[in-house]
Amino acid sequence: MKNKIEFFGVRGDWKRFKFFCPACCSTHEFEIDNKNEHLMWNRNLEKPYLNFPIKNRSNRGADLCHCSIINGELIYHSNSTHNFAGRTIILPDWIGK
């Protein structure tokens, strides 16, 4: 099984990760607090589970991608402003974008 998310650095006490979002055709980033990492995610790059939603705005804030990552699936919240709103898909493999 391939990684679904990619670690790409540290900023202070935060680890930085990214994943590819098919709805937006771009990467989204999120950060995990090193001090509470065990509470925030399952530490599994192949089948990640995050205990928080991710919101990404693009197009100068006009477009919203609101999603959760649960057991390797991307769950798009209904308030997302793209065609994937309300859908659940398998998080694609990280391909190094």
C-alpha positions as CSV (number, residue, x, y, z in Angstrom):
1,M,0.0,0.0,0.0
2,K,1.3,3.5,-0.9
3,N,1.3,6.6,1.3
4,K,-1.8,8.8,1.0
5,I,-0.3,11.8,2.8
6,E,3.3,13.2,2.7
7,F,5.3,14.6,5.6
8,F,7.1,17.7,4.3
9,G,8.6,19.6,7.3
10,V,8.4,21.0,10.8
11,R,7.4,24.5,11.8
12,G,8.0,25.1,15.6
13,D,6.1,22.4,17.4
14,W,4.1,21.4,14.4
15,K,4.7,18.7,11.8
16,R,3.5,19.6,8.3
17,F,1.7,17.2,5.9
18,K,0.0,17.4,2.5
19,F,-2.2,15.3,0.3
20,F,-3.7,15.5,-3.1
21,C,-7.3,16.6,-3.4
22,P,-9.0,15.3,-6.6
23,A,-11.9,17.8,-6.2
24,C,-9.6,20.8,-6.3
25,C,-6.9,19.1,-8.5
26,S,-4.3,20.4,-6.1
27,T,-2.6,19.7,-2.8
28,H,-3.9,20.7,0.6
29,E,-1.7,21.1,3.7
30,F,-2.4,20.5,7.4
31,E,-0.3,20.6,10.6
32,I,-0.1,18.2,13.5
33,D,0.9,19.4,17.0
34,N,4.0,17.4,18.1
35,K,2.9,17.6,21.8
36,N,-0.6,16.1,21.1
37,E,0.1,14.1,18.0
38,H,-1.4,10.9,19.5
39,L,-4.7,12.8,19.9
40,M,-4.8,14.3,16.5
41,W,-4.2,11.4,14.1
42,N,-3.4,7.7,13.9
43,R,0.1,8.2,12.6
44,N,-0.6,6.0,9.5
45,L,0.5,7.5,6.2
46,E,-1.2,4.7,4.2
47,K,-4.6,4.8,5.9
48,P,-4.7,8.1,7.8
49,Y,-7.4,9.1,10.3
50,L,-7.5,12.7,11.4
51,N,-9.4,13.9,14.4
52,F,-10.1,17.3,12.8
53,P,-11.6,18.6,9.5
54,I,-9.6,20.5,6.9
55,K,-10.7,23.7,5.3
56,N,-9.0,25.0,2.2
57,R,-9.9,28.2,0.4
58,S,-8.8,29.0,-3.1
59,N,-9.6,31.5,-5.8
60,R,-9.0,34.4,-3.4
61,G,-11.3,32.8,-0.8
62,A,-14.3,32.3,-3.1
63,D,-14.0,28.5,-3.3
64,L,-14.2,26.3,-0.2
65,C,-13.0,22.7,0.2
66,H,-14.1,21.3,3.5
67,C,-13.2,17.7,4.1
68,S,-12.2,15.1,6.7
69,I,-9.8,12.1,6.3
70,I,-11.2,9.0,8.0
71,N,-9.5,5.6,7.5
72,G,-7.9,6.5,4.2
73,E,-11.1,8.1,2.8
74,L,-11.7,11.7,1.9
75,I,-15.1,12.8,3.1
76,Y,-16.2,16.1,1.5
77,H,-18.6,18.1,3.7
78,S,-21.8,19.4,2.0
79,N,-20.7,23.1,2.4
80,S,-17.8,22.5,-0.1
81,T,-18.3,24.6,-3.2
82,H,-17.1,22.0,-5.7
83,N,-18.7,19.0,-7.4
84,F,-17.4,16.6,-4.8
85,A,-19.5,18.2,-2.0
86,G,-21.3,15.4,0.1
87,R,-19.3,12.6,-1.5
88,T,-16.8,10.2,0.0
89,I,-13.9,8.8,-2.0
90,I,-10.7,6.9,-1.4
91,L,-7.8,9.2,-0.7
92,P,-5.5,8.9,-3.7
93,D,-2.0,7.7,-3.4
94,W,0.6,10.4,-2.9
95,I,2.4,10.9,-6.2
96,G,4.8,13.7,-5.3
97,K,3.2,16.9,-6.5
